[in-house]
Amino acid sequence: MKRNRIVINVDSNQPRRKRGKLGKVLLIICLVLLLIFAGLGLGGYFWWQNFQNGPTYALASLVDAVQRNDEASVDKMLDVDKISSDFVKQVREKTAVSPQAAVLWPSQADAASSAVSAKLKETIHDQLTTELRNLTDAAKGKPVFLIALGIPYFADVKQEGTSANATVNIKGEVIKLTMQSGDNRWSIVAVQDDKLAKIIADAIIKNLPATGSHMPEEVRRQLDKLK
């Protein structure tokens, strides 16, 4: 008659060894996840810092300032002197369509634009600010970072070194902006906008000599086409 043997495992260290191995695996997984999240966080931080120094964030800051009626911040970002000069250049190019008109621009039309330069700058500043406020009214009350994230949906911004061009298409209107970086900030130095061009042409026409004087009627007709 065989006797049944009862074997009792007295090696109590085996479960502990398994638990120890499992603990090491979990620790390694936690360390790897921690490194991944730290890397993502660090990468995101540097991306955001670089993004804040770019033209897209500058546009978002301008929109925010316009919606908050922060005139001081708006004035820092709009180089009205350069914008005004560029607008006068645009009007000159659009009106000097004949040799006679082209010859008269340097001597007479420039003199007229100089006479109204202060008023012209004020008009450009006010009209541009008003138009920006109307076009971006959806951004009112929203934080800057949220506005910045939404800029690419409405503007095509292309940066080349310290210069950038932005084509803004919103509410069926297209505005082209030229931006430059200097003194650790971006500023707008040129604007292409049909509405403002017509307003500037109107300002120049109002300050031209009356019909019948030394300003030929042809130049007046060409300016009037922009209205």
N, CA and C of each residue as an Amber inpcrd file, in Angstrom:
protein
   681
   0.8450000  -1.1890000   0.0000000   0.0000000   0.0000000   0.0000000
   0.8900000   1.2520000   0.0000000   0.6230000   2.1230000  -1.0550000
   1.4340000   3.3310000  -1.1710000   0.8870000   4.4340000  -0.2810000
   1.8250000   5.1410000   0.2220000   1.4550000   6.2980000   1.0480000
   1.5030000   7.5840000   0.2010000   0.4470000   8.3870000   0.3260000
   0.4240000   9.6780000  -0.3610000   1.3240000  10.6700000   0.3680000
   2.1640000  11.3130000  -0.4300000   3.0650000  12.2990000   0.1590000
   2.4880000  13.7070000  -0.0130000   2.5090000  14.4220000   1.0330000
   2.0970000  15.8290000   0.9980000   3.3430000  16.6890000   1.0290000
   3.5270000  17.4440000  -0.0860000   4.7220000  18.2880000  -0.1820000
   4.3390000  19.7280000   0.1460000   5.0010000  20.2950000   1.0570000
   4.7530000  21.6840000   1.4820000   5.9320000  22.5400000   1.0490000
   5.6240000  23.5630000   0.2560000   6.6690000  24.4640000  -0.2180000
   7.0340000  25.4400000   0.8860000   8.2250000  25.2800000   1.3440000
   8.6700000  26.1290000   2.4490000   9.4750000  27.3280000   1.9540000
   9.5940000  27.4380000   0.5810000  10.3510000  28.5670000   0.0160000
   9.4250000  29.7750000  -0.0980000   9.2950000  30.5200000   0.9730000
   8.3910000  31.6800000   1.0010000   8.9500000  32.8780000   0.2680000
  10.1750000  32.8150000  -0.2470000  10.7780000  33.9530000  -0.9460000
  10.3210000  34.0640000  -2.3890000   9.7550000  33.0130000  -2.9640000
   9.3820000  33.0210000  -4.3680000   8.3280000  34.0880000  -4.6980000
   7.2030000  34.1910000  -3.9200000   6.2450000  35.2620000  -4.2100000
   6.8670000  36.6540000  -4.0690000   7.7630000  36.7760000  -3.1220000
   8.4150000  38.0640000  -2.9160000   9.2720000  38.4260000  -4.1210000
   9.9370000  37.4230000  -4.6970000  10.7650000  37.6750000  -5.8710000
   9.9030000  38.1530000  -7.0490000   8.7340000  37.5070000  -7.1880000
   7.8380000  37.9150000  -8.2780000   7.3490000  39.3430000  -8.0750000
   6.9830000  39.6430000  -6.8170000   6.5140000  40.9990000  -6.5310000
   7.6300000  42.0200000  -6.7420000   8.8460000  41.6160000  -6.4180000
   9.9850000  42.5070000  -6.5970000  10.2400000  42.8110000  -8.0600000
  10.1510000  41.7920000  -8.9230000  10.3390000  41.9950000 -10.3600000
   9.2420000  42.8870000 -10.9400000   7.9960000  42.6480000 -10.4980000
   6.8780000  43.4510000 -10.9730000   7.0420000  44.9150000 -10.5660000
   7.5210000  45.1170000  -9.3570000   7.7450000  46.4710000  -8.8770000
   8.7970000  47.1990000  -9.7010000   9.8640000  46.4850000 -10.0780000
  10.9140000  47.0920000 -10.8910000  10.3930000  47.4650000 -12.2780000
   9.5630000  46.5810000 -12.8430000   8.9910000  46.8620000 -14.1630000
   8.1010000  48.0970000 -14.1110000   7.2560000  48.1770000 -13.0880000
   6.3760000  49.3360000 -12.9430000   7.1710000  50.6270000 -12.7310000
   8.2630000  50.5140000 -11.9700000   9.1050000  51.6810000 -11.7270000
   9.7430000  52.1750000 -13.0240000  10.2160000  51.2300000 -13.8310000
  10.8210000  51.5980000 -15.1160000   9.7990000  52.2600000 -16.0310000
   8.5810000  51.6910000 -16.0690000   7.5090000  52.2730000 -16.8910000
   7.1830000  53.6880000 -16.4340000   7.1190000  53.8950000 -15.1180000
   6.8150000  55.2190000 -14.5800000   7.9100000  56.2240000 -14.9400000
   9.1700000  55.7770000 -14.8480000  10.2880000  56.6510000 -15.1910000
  10.2570000  57.0370000 -16.6680000   9.9530000  56.0510000 -17.5350000
   9.8710000  56.3210000 -18.9700000   8.7490000  57.3130000 -19.2620000
   7.5790000  57.1050000 -18.6510000   6.4580000  58.0190000 -18.8500000
   6.7850000  59.4170000 -18.3380000   7.4810000  59.4510000 -17.2010000
   7.8620000  60.7330000 -16.6300000   8.7940000  61.4900000 -17.5770000
   9.7570000  60.7730000 -18.1530000  10.6870000  61.3950000 -19.1000000
   9.9590000  61.8790000 -20.3490000   8.9850000  61.0750000 -20.8210000
   8.2190000  61.4680000 -22.0140000   7.4270000  62.7380000 -21.7520000
   6.7130000  62.7760000 -20.6210000   5.9160000  63.9600000 -20.2990000
   6.7990000  65.1770000 -20.0450000   7.9470000  64.9530000 -19.4050000
   8.8760000  66.0600000 -19.1660000   9.4040000  66.6090000 -20.4930000
   9.7170000  65.6870000 -21.4180000  10.1980000  66.1050000 -22.7330000
   9.1400000  66.8830000 -23.4980000   7.8970000  66.3810000 -23.4400000
   6.8030000  67.0770000 -24.1140000   6.5660000  68.4580000 -23.5040000
   6.6230000  68.5090000 -22.1760000   6.4200000  69.7930000 -21.5020000
   7.5230000  70.7910000 -21.8220000   8.7620000  70.3140000 -21.8240000
   9.8910000  71.1880000 -22.1340000   9.8370000  71.6500000 -23.5860000
   9.5070000  70.7000000 -24.4790000   9.3870000  71.0620000 -25.8940000
   8.2720000  72.0580000 -26.1170000   7.1440000  71.8600000 -25.4400000
   6.0310000  72.7870000 -25.5500000   6.3810000  74.1720000 -25.0200000
   7.1640000  74.1930000 -23.9490000   7.5660000  75.4830000 -23.3620000
   8.4190000  76.2720000 -24.3440000   9.4330000  75.6130000 -24.9200000
  10.3110000  76.3040000 -25.8780000   9.5490000  76.6980000 -27.1570000
   8.6070000  75.8340000 -27.5820000   7.7970000  76.1790000 -28.7620000
   6.9740000  77.4220000 -28.4880000   6.3740000  77.4950000 -27.3050000
   5.5330000  78.6390000 -26.9650000   6.3670000  79.9140000 -26.8440000
   7.5760000  79.7970000 -26.2660000   8.4500000  80.9540000 -26.1630000
   8.8210000  81.4770000 -27.5500000   9.1410000  80.5550000 -28.4540000
   9.4840000  80.9460000 -29.8220000   8.2600000  81.5250000 -30.5480000
   7.0970000  80.9250000 -30.3000000   5.8560000  81.3840000 -30.9230000
   5.5170000  82.8040000 -30.4730000   5.7460000  83.1070000 -29.2110000
   5.4520000  84.4380000 -28.6790000   6.3200000  85.5140000 -29.3100000
   7.4830000  85.1190000 -29.8100000   8.3830000  86.0820000 -30.4380000
   8.1590000  86.2070000 -31.9410000   7.1470000  85.5240000 -32.4670000
   6.8950000  85.5070000 -33.9010000   5.8130000  86.4800000 -34.3340000
   5.6520000  86.6620000 -35.6390000   4.6650000  87.6120000 -36.1670000
   3.2220000  87.1960000 -35.9190000   2.9480000  85.8930000 -35.8670000
   1.5750000  85.4410000 -35.6370000   1.0760000  85.8810000 -34.2700000
   1.9120000  85.7080000 -33.2530000   1.5240000  86.1380000 -31.9060000
   1.4150000  87.6600000 -31.8460000   2.2690000  88.3570000 -32.6220000
   2.2010000  89.8180000 -32.6530000   0.8510000  90.2820000 -33.2070000
   0.3690000  89.5970000 -34.2490000  -0.9490000  89.9290000 -34.7960000
  -2.0440000  89.6950000 -33.7570000  -1.9190000  88.5840000 -33.0180000
  -2.8960000  88.2900000 -31.9680000  -2.8710000  89.3760000 -30.8990000
  -1.6910000  89.8510000 -30.5530000  -1.5640000  90.9150000 -29.5550000
  -2.1870000  92.2100000 -30.0650000  -2.0280000  92.4760000 -31.3670000
  -2.6400000  93.6730000 -31.9540000  -4.1610000  93.5800000 -31.9030000
  -4.6930000  92.4220000 -32.2720000  -6.1480000  92.2180000 -32.2220000
  -6.6560000  92.3970000 -30.7980000  -5.9330000  91.8280000 -29.8440000
  -6.3330000  91.9460000 -28.4370000  -6.3230000  93.4040000 -27.9930000
  -5.2680000  94.1340000 -28.3700000  -5.1610000  95.5410000 -27.9850000
  -6.2760000  96.3790000 -28.6200000  -6.5800000  96.0830000 -29.8840000
  -7.6480000  96.8120000 -30.5760000  -8.9850000  96.5690000 -29.9000000
  -9.2700000  95.3220000 -29.5590000 -10.5460000  94.9950000 -28.9360000
 -10.6590000  95.5520000 -27.5190000  -9.5300000  95.7660000 -26.8660000
  -9.5480000  96.3340000 -25.5060000  -9.4130000  97.8490000 -25.5220000
  -9.3520000  98.4300000 -26.7300000  -9.1680000  99.8800000 -26.8690000
  -7.8940000 100.3620000 -26.1770000  -6.8650000  99.5200000 -26.2280000
  -5.5740000  99.8690000 -25.6440000  -4.7640000 100.6360000 -26.7010000
  -4.9880000 101.9480000 -26.7780000  -4.3730000 102.7590000 -27.8250000
  -2.8500000 102.7870000 -27.7240000  -2.3080000 102.7550000 -26.5140000
  -0.8590000 102.7900000 -26.3390000  -0.2020000 101.5700000 -26.9770000
  -0.7960000 100.3920000 -26.7530000  -0.2430000  99.1700000 -27.3340000
  -0.4210000  99.1410000 -28.8390000  -1.5680000  99.6500000 -29.3110000
  -1.8190000  99.7020000 -30.7550000  -0.8050000 100.6040000 -31.4340000
  -0.5360000 101.7630000 -30.8320000   0.4110000 102.7140000 -31.4230000
   1.8160000 102.1440000 -31.5110000   2.1790000 101.2790000 -30.5550000
   3.5040000 100.6700000 -30.5850000   3.6410000  99.6730000 -31.7320000
   2.5240000  99.1030000 -32.1500000   2.5690000  98.0540000 -33.1670000
   2.2760000  98.5730000 -34.5700000   1.7760000  99.7960000 -34.6830000
   1.5000000 100.4000000 -35.9910000   2.5180000 101.4980000 -36.2570000
   3.3850000 101.2770000 -37.2200000   4.3340000 102.3160000 -37.6290000
   3.6260000 103.1970000 -38.6530000   2.8910000 104.1860000 -38.1480000
   2.0270000 105.0000000 -38.9980000   2.8250000 105.7840000 -40.0280000
   4.0340000 106.2080000 -39.6810000   4.8550000 106.9610000 -40.6320000
   5.1400000 106.1130000 -41.8770000   5.5750000 104.8770000 -41.6580000
   5.9040000 104.0050000 -42.7880000   4.6400000 103.5580000 -43.5270000
   3.5770000 103.3100000 -42.7750000   2.3160000 102.9140000 -43.4150000
   1.8010000 104.0310000 -44.3070000   1.8750000 105.2820000 -43.8280000
   1.4050000 106.4240000 -44.6070000   2.2330000 106.5920000 -45.8700000
   3.5540000 106.5030000 -45.7380000   4.4280000 106.6450000 -46.9030000
   4.1350000 105.5670000 -47.9360000   3.8910000 104.3620000 -47.4580000
   3.6040000 103.2700000 -48.3910000   2.2690000 103.4750000 -49.0830000
   1.2780000 104.0050000 -48.3650000  -0.0260000 104.2640000 -48.9860000
   0.0740000 105.3360000 -50.0640000   0.8500000 106.3790000 -49.7880000
   1.0490000 107.4210000 -50.8020000   1.7220000 106.8140000 -52.0270000
   2.6730000 105.9240000 -51.8010000   3.3390000 105.2410000 -52.9070000
   2.3470000 104.4090000 -53.7080000   1.4320000 103.7230000 -53.0070000
   0.4120000 102.9250000 -53.6930000  -0.4710000 103.8110000 -54.5680000
  -0.8840000 104.9650000 -54.0310000  -1.7310000 105.8720000 -54.7930000
  -0.9810000 106.3940000 -56.0120000   0.3030000 106.7260000 -55.8290000
   1.1160000 107.2050000 -56.9400000   1.1860000 106.1620000 -58.0500000
   1.4380000 104.9100000 -57.6780000   1.5750000 103.8490000 -58.6760000
   0.2790000 103.6040000 -59.4240000  -0.8470000 103.7640000 -58.7370000
  -2.1350000 103.4960000 -59.3770000  -2.6080000 104.6500000 -60.2530000
  -2.0930000 105.8380000 -59.9930000  -2.5640000 106.9990000 -60.7480000
  -1.5990000 107.4440000 -61.8350000  -0.3330000 107.1430000 -61.6990000
   0.6580000 107.5550000 -62.7030000   0.6280000 106.5960000 -63.8750000
  -0.4680000 106.6030000 -64.6190000  -0.6470000 105.6750000 -65.7310000
  -0.2290000 106.2780000 -67.0670000   0.1240000 107.5640000 -67.0800000
   0.5590000 108.2000000 -68.3190000   1.8420000 108.9690000 -68.0470000
   2.6450000 109.2440000 -69.0660000   3.8860000 110.0160000 -68.8600000
   3.6320000 111.3720000 -68.2270000   2.5110000 112.0220000 -68.6270000
   2.2150000 113.3450000 -68.0830000   1.9610000 113.2690000 -66.5700000
   1.1590000 112.2900000 -66.1750000   0.8500000 112.1450000 -64.7490000
   2.0800000 111.7400000 -63.9700000   2.9050000 110.8580000 -64.5380000
   4.1070000 110.3910000 -63.8510000   5.0650000 111.5410000 -63.5850000
   5.1730000 112.4610000 -64.5390000   6.0770000 113.5930000 -64.3740000
   5.5910000 114.5390000 -63.2850000   4.2880000 114.6870000 -63.1780000
   3.7300000 115.6360000 -62.2200000   3.7720000 115.1360000 -60.7820000
   3.8170000 113.8100000 -60.5900000   3.7710000 113.2790000 -59.2240000
   4.8690000 113.8290000 -58.3200000   6.1390000 113.7630000 -58.7130000
   7.1810000 114.1900000 -57.7800000   7.0490000 115.6410000 -57.3360000
   6.6640000 116.5430000 -58.2550000   6.6700000 117.9630000 -57.9450000
   5.3810000 118.4560000 -57.3030000   4.2480000 117.9580000 -57.7350000
   2.9830000 118.5230000 -57.2920000   2.2080000 117.6110000 -56.3500000
   2.0610000 116.3320000 -56.7140000   1.2810000 115.4390000 -55.8560000
   1.9930000 115.1840000 -54.5350000   3.3400000 115.0900000 -54.5730000
   4.0640000 114.9160000 -53.3210000   3.9010000 116.1370000 -52.4240000
   3.8930000 117.3110000 -53.0340000   3.6910000 118.5280000 -52.2560000
   2.3170000 118.5340000 -51.6040000   1.3240000 118.0650000 -52.3530000
  -0.0280000 118.0030000 -51.8030000  -0.1090000 117.0140000 -50.6500000
   0.5290000 115.8340000 -50.8230000   0.4770000 114.8290000 -49.7610000
   1.2560000 115.2860000 -48.5390000   2.3380000 116.0710000 -48.7410000
   3.1000000 116.5780000 -47.6110000   2.2720000 117.5660000 -46.7980000
   1.4530000 118.3370000 -47.5060000   0.6350000 119.3410000 -46.8260000
  -0.4000000 118.6990000 -45.9170000  -0.7910000 117.5010000 -46.2270000
  -1.8180000 116.8350000 -45.4090000  -1.2520000 115.6310000 -44.6750000
   0.0880000 115.5660000 -44.5460000   0.7060000 114.3780000 -43.9550000
   0.2070000 114.1020000 -42.5430000   0.0800000 115.1530000 -41.7250000
  -0.3830000 114.9550000 -40.3520000  -1.8150000 114.4230000 -40.3330000
  -2.6670000 115.0640000 -41.1490000  -4.0510000 114.6120000 -41.2300000
  -4.1350000 113.2220000 -41.8320000  -3.2630000 112.9500000 -42.8010000
  -3.2500000 111.6470000 -43.4600000  -2.8980000 110.5540000 -42.4620000
  -1.8880000 110.7850000 -41.6450000  -1.4790000 109.7980000 -40.6430000
  -2.6030000 109.5330000 -39.6400000  -3.2560000 110.6150000 -39.2390000
  -4.3650000 110.4620000 -38.2970000  -5.5040000 109.6540000 -38.9210000
  -5.7930000 109.9500000 -40.2080000  -6.8580000 109.2300000 -40.9130000
  -6.5210000 107.7490000 -41.0420000  -5.2930000 107.4620000 -41.4350000
  -4.8710000 106.0590000 -41.5990000  -4.9440000 105.3260000 -40.2740000
  -4.4330000 105.9570000 -39.2180000  -4.4530000 105.3250000 -37.8910000
  -5.8750000 105.0050000 -37.4550000  -6.7570000 105.9920000 -37.5460000
  -8.1340000 105.8090000 -37.0690000  -8.9050000 104.7970000 -37.9250000
  -8.7690000 104.9210000 -39.2510000  -9.5110000 104.0280000 -40.1460000
  -9.0100000 102.5850000 -40.0400000  -7.6950000 102.4200000 -39.9530000
  -7.1350000 101.0720000 -39.8410000  -7.5430000 100.4210000 -38.5330000
  -7.5030000 101.1840000 -37.4450000  -7.9170000 100.6580000 -36.1400000
  -9.3910000 100.2800000 -36.1440000 -10.2120000 101.1450000 -36.7330000
 -11.6520000 100.8670000 -36.7950000 -11.9420000  99.6160000 -37.6140000
 -11.2560000  99.4930000 -38.7490000 -11.4890000  98.3290000 -39.5960000
 -11.0450000  97.0400000 -38.9160000  -9.9000000  97.0860000 -38.2460000
  -9.4220000  95.9080000 -37.5180000 -10.4010000  95.5220000 -36.4060000
 -10.9340000  96.5220000 -35.7350000 -11.8730000  96.2470000 -34.6430000
 -13.1500000  95.5980000 -35.1740000 -13.6400000  96.0800000 -36.2990000
 -14.8640000  95.5260000 -36.8750000 -14.6520000  94.1030000 -37.4080000
 -13.4920000  93.8760000 -38.0270000 -13.2290000  92.5680000 -38.6160000
 -12.9540000  91.4970000 -37.5680000 -12.4330000  91.9010000 -36.4150000
 -12.0270000  90.9140000 -35.3980000 -12.9050000  90.9800000 -34.1520000
 -14.1410000  91.4320000 -34.3170000 -15.0150000  91.5630000 -33.1450000
 -15.2750000  90.2290000 -32.4540000 -15.1080000  89.1110000 -33.1710000
 -15.3240000  87.7920000 -32.5570000 -14.2730000  87.4780000 -31.5020000
 -13.1410000  88.1940000 -31.5450000 -12.0550000  87.9380000 -30.5910000
 -12.2200000  88.7250000 -29.2930000 -13.2190000  89.5860000 -29.2320000
 -13.4010000  90.4180000 -28.0450000 -13.6410000  89.5690000 -26.7980000
 -12.8590000  89.8530000 -25.7580000 -13.0210000  89.1450000 -24.4900000
 -12.2910000  87.8290000 -24.3990000 -11.6550000  87.4030000 -25.4580000
 -10.9330000  86.1250000 -25.4520000  -9.4730000  86.3500000 -25.0930000
  -8.8330000  85.3780000 -24.4200000  -7.4160000  85.5230000 -24.0540000
  -6.5130000  85.5420000 -25.2800000  -5.3450000  86.1660000 -25.1310000
  -4.4340000  86.3320000 -26.2580000  -3.9890000  84.9950000 -26.8320000
  -3.6840000  84.0210000 -25.9630000  -3.1870000  82.7370000 -26.4650000
  -4.2300000  82.0400000 -27.3340000  -5.5030000  82.2120000 -26.9880000
  -6.5700000  81.6110000 -27.7860000  -6.7090000  82.3290000 -29.1270000
  -6.5680000  83.6530000 -29.1060000  -6.5960000  84.4210000 -30.3550000
  -5.4320000  84.0080000 -31.2420000  -4.2520000  83.8240000 -30.6270000
  -3.0550000  83.4410000 -31.3870000  -3.2260000  82.0930000 -32.0580000
  -3.8490000  81.1560000 -31.3630000  -4.0740000  79.8330000 -31.9430000
  -5.0770000  79.8900000 -33.0940000  -5.9430000  80.9010000 -33.0840000
  -6.9390000  81.0180000 -34.1500000  -6.4750000  81.8320000 -35.3530000
  -5.3720000  82.5680000 -35.2080000  -4.8630000  83.4060000 -36.2980000
  -4.6090000  82.6180000 -37.5830000  -3.9730000  81.4310000 -37.5250000
  -3.6900000  80.6900000 -38.7730000  -4.9340000  80.3390000 -39.5830000
  -6.1030000  80.3360000 -38.9610000  -7.3310000  80.0290000 -39.6920000
  -7.7970000  81.2070000 -40.5420000  -7.3020000  82.4010000 -40.2360000
  -7.7510000  83.5980000 -40.9520000  -6.6170000  84.3370000 -41.6590000
  -5.3760000  83.9660000 -41.3590000  -4.2450000  84.6900000 -41.9420000
  -3.1440000  83.7240000 -42.3620000  -2.5850000  84.0030000 -43.5290000
  -1.4330000  83.2460000 -44.0270000  -0.1880000  84.0810000 -43.7530000
   0.5710000  83.6790000 -42.7420000   1.7350000  84.4470000 -42.3070000
   3.0090000  83.7500000 -42.7650000   3.8290000  84.4900000 -43.5000000
   5.0950000  83.9450000 -43.9860000   6.2310000  84.8410000 -43.5100000
   7.1250000  84.2360000 -42.7490000   8.2360000  84.9870000 -42.1680000
   9.5340000  84.6840000 -42.8980000  10.3020000  85.7300000 -43.1540000
  11.6360000  85.6070000 -43.7280000  12.5820000  86.4900000 -42.9280000
  13.2710000  85.8780000 -41.9940000  14.1810000  86.6360000 -41.1470000
  13.4450000  87.6170000 -40.2660000  13.7810000  88.8940000 -40.3970000
  13.1500000  89.9200000 -39.5700000  11.9500000  90.5650000 -40.2620000
  11.5280000  90.0030000 -41.3860000  10.3510000  90.5150000 -42.0990000
   9.2940000  89.4230000 -42.2230000   8.0610000  89.8420000 -42.3510000
   6.9690000  88.8800000 -42.5030000   5.8470000  89.5180000 -43.3080000
   5.1670000  88.6990000 -44.0840000   3.9940000  89.1390000 -44.8480000
   2.7930000  88.3210000 -44.3960000   1.7080000  89.0040000 -44.1300000
   0.4900000  88.3310000 -43.6810000  -0.6740000  88.7170000 -44.5920000
  -1.3330000  87.7070000 -45.1360000  -2.5320000  87.9290000 -45.9400000
  -3.7350000  87.5190000 -45.1060000  -4.5030000  88.4870000 -44.6890000
  -5.6500000  88.2420000 -43.8130000  -6.9190000  88.1890000 -44.6460000
  -7.6510000  87.1030000 -44.5250000  -8.9060000  86.9300000 -45.2500000
 -10.0030000  86.6450000 -44.2300000 -10.8060000  87.6640000 -43.9720000
 -11.8330000  87.5170000 -42.9460000 -13.0610000  88.3370000 -43.3370000
 -14.2240000  87.7420000 -43.1680000 -15.5000000  88.3810000 -43.5070000
 -15.5320000  88.8500000 -44.9560000 -14.8900000  88.0880000 -45.8280000
 -14.9000000  88.4100000 -47.2420000 -13.9620000  89.5240000 -47.6420000
 -13.1710000  90.0410000 -46.7320000 -12.2230000  91.1100000 -47.0340000
 -10.7950000  90.5780000 -46.9390000  -9.9520000  91.0620000 -47.8380000
  -8.5520000  90.6410000 -47.8660000  -7.6660000  91.8510000 -47.6020000
  -6.8250000  91.7230000 -46.5800000  -5.8790000  92.7750000 -46.2200000
  -4.4840000  92.1640000 -46.1820000  -3.5340000  92.8390000 -46.8150000
  -2.1590000  92.3620000 -46.8120000  -1.3180000  93.2680000 -45.9150000
  -0.6060000  92.6410000 -44.9990000   0.2090000  93.3780000 -44.0420000
   1.6750000  93.0210000 -44.2130000   2.5340000  94.0240000 -44.1110000
   3.9700000  93.8010000 -44.0950000   4.4710000  94.1430000 -42.6960000
   5.2300000  93.2240000 -42.0990000   5.6860000  93.3950000 -40.7290000
   7.2060000  93.3360000 -40.6650000   7.7500000  94.0540000 -39.6960000
   9.1860000  94.0340000 -39.4540000   9.4530000  93.8790000 -37.9740000
  10.5560000  93.1900000 -37.6810000  10.9380000  92.9650000 -36.2910000
  12.0840000  93.8920000 -35.9200000  11.9620000  94.5130000 -34.7580000
  13.0100000  95.3960000 -34.2540000  12.7380000  95.7540000 -32.8100000
  13.8010000  95.9230000 -32.0320000  13.6600000  96.2530000 -30.6030000
  12.8090000  95.2120000 -29.8710000  13.0150000  93.9430000 -30.2350000
  12.3230000  92.8170000 -29.5710000  10.8040000  92.8630000 -29.7360000
  10.3270000  93.4290000 -30.8290000   8.8850000  93.4290000 -31.0910000
   8.6470000  93.5570000 -32.5890000   7.4510000  93.1360000 -32.9920000
   7.0400000  93.2350000 -34.3920000   6.1400000  94.4500000 -34.5620000
   6.2740000  95.1050000 -35.7070000   5.3990000  96.2360000 -36.0150000
   4.9580000  96.1490000 -37.4680000   3.8020000  96.7160000 -37.7480000
   3.2670000  96.7360000 -39.1110000   3.7760000  97.9940000 -39.8020000
   4.4050000  97.8160000 -40.9750000   5.0230000  98.9400000 -41.6840000
   4.3400000  99.2420000 -43.0180000   3.4770000  98.3490000 -43.4740000
   2.7740000  98.5860000 -44.7390000   1.4640000  97.8050000 -44.7390000
   0.4510000  98.3900000 -45.3630000  -0.8760000  97.7710000 -45.4420000
  -1.4030000  97.9430000 -46.8620000  -1.9280000  96.8800000 -47.4030000
  -2.6110000  96.9470000 -48.6980000  -4.0800000  96.6350000 -48.4640000
  -4.8970000  97.6670000 -48.5780000  -6.3260000  97.5310000 -48.3070000
  -7.0770000  98.5070000 -49.2120000  -7.9710000  98.0030000 -50.0310000
  -8.6970000  98.8420000 -50.9890000  -9.4810000  99.9540000 -50.2980000
 -10.0910000  99.6360000 -49.1570000 -10.8820000 100.6470000 -48.4550000
 -10.0150000 101.8250000 -48.0420000  -8.8710000 101.5330000 -47.4130000
  -7.9940000 102.6040000 -46.9650000  -7.3860000 103.3590000 -48.1430000
  -7.0900000 102.6560000 -49.2120000  -6.5360000 103.3110000 -50.4000000
  -7.5080000 104.3570000 -50.9390000  -8.7940000 104.0370000 -50.9510000
  -9.8070000 104.9820000 -51.4240000  -9.9180000 106.1800000 -50.4900000
  -9.8110000 105.9150000 -49.1850000  -9.8940000 107.0080000 -48.2150000
  -8.7120000 107.9590000 -48.3780000  -7.5180000 107.4040000 -48.6000000
  -6.3180000 108.2110000 -48.7680000  -6.3850000 109.0040000 -50.0720000
  -6.8700000 108.3470000 -51.1300000  -7.0230000 109.0460000 -52.4020000
  -7.9720000 110.2300000 -52.2360000  -9.0190000 110.0340000 -51.4720000
  -9.9810000 111.1010000 -51.2360000  -9.3300000 112.2530000 -50.4770000
  -8.4690000 111.9040000 -49.4930000  -7.7870000 112.9400000 -48.7210000
  -6.8420000 113.7510000 -49.6010000  -6.1550000 113.0740000 -50.5370000
  -5.2390000 113.7710000 -51.4360000  -6.0180000 114.6800000 -52.3890000
  -7.1200000 114.1540000 -52.9300000  -7.9260000 114.9380000 -53.8720000
  -8.4330000 116.2240000 -53.2280000  -8.8650000 116.1320000 -51.9850000
  -9.4150000 117.3060000 -51.3070000  -8.3690000 118.3980000 -51.1130000
  -7.0870000 118.0020000 -51.1270000  -6.0290000 118.9790000 -50.8970000
  -5.2640000 119.3470000 -52.1570000  -5.7400000 118.8650000 -53.3100000
  -5.1310000 119.2590000 -54.5750000  -5.6370000 120.6400000 -54.9900000
  -4.8810000 121.3500000 -55.8250000  -5.3530000 122.6510000 -56.3220000
  -6.6680000 122.4870000 -57.0810000  -7.4430000 123.5150000 -57.1100000
  -8.7520000 123.4600000 -57.7630000  -8.5940000 123.2590000 -59.2590000
  -9.6470000 122.7490000 -59.8910000  -9.6390000 122.5250000 -61.3340000
  -9.3480000 123.8210000 -62.0740000  -8.4890000 123.7500000 -63.0830000
  -8.1490000 124.9340000 -63.8550000  -6.8220000 125.5330000 -63.4420000
  -6.2450000 125.0670000 -62.3300000  -4.9410000 125.5590000 -61.9170000
  -3.8510000 124.7360000 -62.5610000  -2.6300000 124.7800000 -62.0190000
  -1.5070000 124.0970000 -62.6420000  -1.5650000 122.5770000 -62.4830000
  -2.4760000 122.0470000 -61.6820000  -2.6270000 120.5840000 -61.5590000
  -3.5370000 120.0950000 -62.6790000  -3.0280000 119.3660000 -63.6580000
  -3.8510000 118.9330000 -64.7940000  -5.0360000 118.0820000 -64.3450000
  -6.0870000 118.1880000 -65.1010000  -7.3070000 117.4430000 -64.8040000
  -7.0800000 115.9380000 -64.8990000  -6.1010000 115.4990000 -65.6860000
  -5.8630000 114.0560000 -65.8570000  -5.4750000 113.3990000 -64.5290000
  -4.6090000 114.0410000 -63.7760000  -4.1930000 113.4820000 -62.4830000
  -5.3900000 113.3840000 -61.5540000  -6.2260000 114.4200000 -61.5830000
  -7.4190000 114.3930000 -60.7410000  -8.3520000 113.2450000 -61.1270000
  -8.4890000 113.0100000 -62.4260000  -9.3600000 111.9070000 -62.8750000
  -8.7900000 110.5570000 -62.4370000  -7.4830000 110.3980000 -62.5190000
  -6.8620000 109.1300000 -62.1250000  -7.0060000 108.9000000 -60.6190000
  -6.8320000 109.9550000 -59.8320000  -7.0410000 109.8340000 -58.3930000
  -8.4920000 109.4880000 -58.0860000  -9.3900000 110.0900000 -58.8250000
 -10.8140000 109.8970000 -58.5780000 -11.2320000 108.4530000 -58.8380000
 -10.4890000 107.7380000 -59.6810000 -10.8030000 106.3210000 -59.9510000
 -10.6340000 105.4540000 -58.7240000  -9.8390000 105.9090000 -57.7820000
  -9.6050000 105.1180000 -56.5700000 -10.6990000 105.3040000 -55.5450000
 -11.5560000 106.2890000 -55.7220000 -12.5820000 106.5610000 -54.7190000
 -13.7040000 105.5560000 -54.7840000
